[in-house]
Amino acid sequence: MLFLNKLLPIFVLPLGWVVLLLIFAMARKKWWPVALAMLLLVGASLPVTGSRLIGWLEAKYSALPIDEAGPVDAIVVLGGILGPKAGPGYVTNWAESSERYDGGVALLRAGRARTLVFTGARLPWQKRTTLEGDDLRTIAIAQGVPGEKILVTREVSNTRDEARAVAELAKTHGWKKVIVVTTAWHTPRAVLVFRHAGLEIIPFPVDFRSDEVRAVTFVDFLPKADSLQMTETALREYYGYIFYTVTGR
């Protein structure tokens, strides 16, 4: 199921459609699919497109001041924070979602909960031999966070697994409410999944990508590779939200 969840959206994302249109054009020897593919590729690569799609996701849950978050029983930081594992003595390789870690640690230090939870994220195709949560726990302890305040869930591979693993911890420890720290565009789906798992949560979105205050300029209509990535990221989230709403998986 994990592989299907990762692979199926490819065929309904802009790059997937572009490839399919080009294959169709070559097979049928027609030019209109090529023109349509180029139009789709350029449109999906515009900063105004990616920013708007991400912005609609981020608008559902606003940023929350630390002193207004909680107090709760535990702070849960969702995975996807670390890049390729660095060896001992090397600087940590952080992924784009490193603000999740920063937000969780900041909330703990502000006394919003007594326990910080990292999830045991690990994907089947990764060469990582340890759980991401264990590595994050080591990093946090090195930065002065007391080890007894940190828990790591069992191994998980997606948001649904994370929610179920945290629900198990909540039942064991008697937690009533938790803060869930995740990237702003991922927050709507995370809230849906965690509440479906029976958890009462306070969403704490971080790492906002869209700047709704800035005025749109001509630069927003010049194609960029990172804007294409933003568009596809947003569409994956929309598809994931719909898929979970319909199937509960």
C-alpha positions in Angstrom: 0.0 0.0 0.0 2.9 2.4 0.8 4.3 1.9 -2.7 0.9 2.4 -4.3 0.4 5.6 -2.3 3.8 6.9 -3.5 3.5 5.7 -7.1 -0.1 6.3 -8.2 -0.1 10.1 -7.8 2.8 10.3 -10.3 0.2 9.7 -13.1 -2.0 12.6 -12.1 0.8 15.1 -11.5 2.0 17.6 -14.1 5.2 15.7 -15.0 3.3 12.5 -15.3 0.8 14.1 -17.6 3.6 15.6 -19.7 5.3 12.2 -20.1 2.0 10.6 -21.1 1.2 13.3 -23.6 4.6 13.0 -25.2 4.3 9.3 -25.5 0.9 9.7 -27.0 2.3 12.3 -29.5 5.0 10.0 -30.6 2.7 7.0 -30.9 0.0 8.9 -32.9 2.5 11.3 -34.7 0.4 14.3 -33.6 1.7 17.7 -32.5 -1.2 19.0 -30.4 -0.3 16.7 -27.4 3.3 18.2 -27.5 1.9 21.7 -27.4 -0.5 20.7 -24.5 2.4 19.1 -22.7 4.5 22.3 -23.0 1.6 24.4 -21.8 1.0 22.2 -18.8 4.7 22.1 -17.9 5.1 25.9 -18.1 1.9 26.5 -16.2 2.9 24.2 -13.4 6.3 25.8 -13.2 5.1 29.3 -12.6 5.8 30.7 -9.1 2.2 32.1 -9.0 0.8 28.5 -9.5 2.9 26.8 -6.9 2.6 29.6 -4.4 -1.2 29.7 -4.7 -1.6 25.9 -4.4 0.6 25.7 -1.3 -1.0 28.9 0.1 -4.5 27.4 0.0 -3.2 24.5 2.1 -1.3 26.7 4.5 -4.2 29.0 5.0 -6.3 26.4 6.9 -4.2 26.5 10.0 -2.4 29.7 10.9 1.0 30.0 12.7 0.6 29.7 16.5 2.6 31.6 19.0 4.5 29.3 21.3 2.9 30.6 24.5 -0.6 29.9 23.0 0.1 26.3 22.2 -1.0 24.2 25.1 -0.2 23.3 27.7 -0.7 19.7 26.6 0.5 16.2 27.6 3.0 15.7 24.8 4.6 17.4 21.8 4.7 15.2 18.7 7.1 16.1 15.9 6.3 14.3 12.6 9.1 12.7 10.6 10.8 13.7 7.3 13.3 15.9 9.1 16.7 14.4 8.3 18.5 13.9 5.1 21.2 11.3 4.4 22.7 10.2 7.6 26.1 11.8 8.4 28.9 9.9 10.1 30.1 10.5 13.7 31.7 13.9 14.0 30.0 15.3 10.9 27.5 18.1 10.7 23.9 16.8 10.6 22.2 16.7 7.2 18.9 18.3 7.6 16.0 18.0 5.1 13.7 20.8 4.1 11.4 20.1 7.0 14.0 20.8 9.7 11.8 23.5 11.2 9.6 20.6 12.6 12.5 19.7 14.9 13.1 23.4 15.9 9.5 23.9 16.7 9.2 20.8 18.8 12.3 21.6 20.9 11.2 25.2 21.3 7.8 24.1 22.6 9.4 21.7 25.1 11.8 24.3 26.4 8.9 26.8 26.8 7.2 24.2 29.1 4.2 23.6 26.8 4.5 19.9 27.7 6.7 17.5 29.7 7.3 15.1 26.9 8.7 15.4 23.4 7.9 12.6 20.9 9.8 11.9 17.7 8.4 9.4 15.3 10.4 6.3 14.2 10.3 7.3 10.6 12.0 5.0 8.1 11.0 4.2 4.5 11.5 0.7 3.1 13.8 1.9 0.3 16.0 4.0 2.5 19.5 2.7 3.5 19.1 4.2 7.0 19.9 1.5 9.6 18.4 3.5 12.5 15.1 5.2 13.0 15.0 8.9 12.4 13.4 9.4 15.8 16.4 7.8 17.5 18.8 10.0 15.6 16.8 13.1 16.5 16.7 12.1 20.1 20.6 11.8 20.1 20.8 15.3 18.5 18.4 16.8 21.0 20.3 15.4 24.0 23.5 16.7 22.6 21.8 20.2 22.5 20.9 20.0 26.1 17.4 18.5 26.0 17.0 15.9 28.9 16.8 12.4 27.5 14.1 11.4 30.0 11.8 13.9 28.4 12.1 12.4 24.9 10.2 9.4 23.5 10.4 7.7 20.1 7.6 5.8 18.5 7.8 2.4 16.9 8.9 2.3 13.3 6.5 4.1 11.0 6.5 4.9 7.2 3.7 7.5 6.7 1.4 9.9 8.5 -1.2 7.3 9.2 1.4 5.1 10.9 2.6 8.0 12.9 -0.9 8.8 14.1 -1.5 5.2 15.1 1.8 4.9 16.9 1.2 8.1 18.8 -2.3 6.9 19.7 -0.7 3.8 21.2 1.7 6.0 23.3 -1.3 8.2 24.4 -3.2 5.1 25.6 -0.1 3.8 27.5 0.7 7.1 29.2 -2.8 8.4 29.6 -2.3 11.5 27.4 -5.5 13.5 26.7 -4.2 16.1 24.3 -1.0 16.6 22.2 0.5 19.2 20.0 1.4 18.0 16.5 4.3 19.8 14.8 4.5 19.5 11.1 5.1 21.6 7.9 2.3 24.1 7.2 1.2 22.6 3.9 1.0 19.1 5.5 -1.0 20.2 8.5 -4.5 19.7 7.1 -3.9 16.1 6.2 -2.0 15.5 9.5 -4.9 16.9 11.5 -7.4 14.7 9.6 -5.4 11.6 10.2 -4.5 12.2 13.8 -8.1 13.0 14.7 -9.3 9.9 12.9 -6.9 8.0 15.2 -8.9 9.3 18.1 -6.4 11.9 19.3 -7.3 15.4 20.5 -4.6 17.7 19.0 -3.4 21.2 18.7 -1.9 21.8 15.2 1.4 23.7 15.3 2.3 24.4 11.6 5.9 25.5 10.8 7.9 26.2 7.7 5.4 28.2 5.7 6.3 28.4 2.0 3.8 30.8 0.6 4.1 34.6 1.1 0.5 35.9 0.8 1.5 39.4 1.9 3.9 39.9 -1.0 2.4 41.5 -4.1 2.4 39.4 -7.4 5.0 40.7 -9.9 6.1 39.7 -13.4 8.7 37.4 -11.8 5.9 35.2 -10.6 5.1 34.4 -14.2 8.6 33.2 -15.1 8.9 29.4 -14.9 11.2 28.0 -12.2 12.1 24.4 -11.3 11.4 24.9 -7.6 8.0 26.2 -8.4 7.2 23.0 -10.3 8.3 21.1 -7.2 6.0 23.3 -5.1 3.1 22.7 -7.4 3.6 18.9 -7.4 4.0 18.9 -3.6 0.7 20.7 -3.1 -1.1 18.5 -5.6 0.2 15.4 -3.8 -1.2 16.8 -0.5 -4.6 17.4 -2.1 -4.7 13.9 -3.6 -3.5 12.4 -0.3 -6.2 14.3 1.7 -8.9 13.2 -0.7 -7.6 9.6 -0.8 -7.6 9.4 3.0 -11.1 11.0 3.3 -12.5 8.5 0.9 -10.7 5.3 2.0 -9.5 6.0 5.6 -6.1 4.7 4.6 
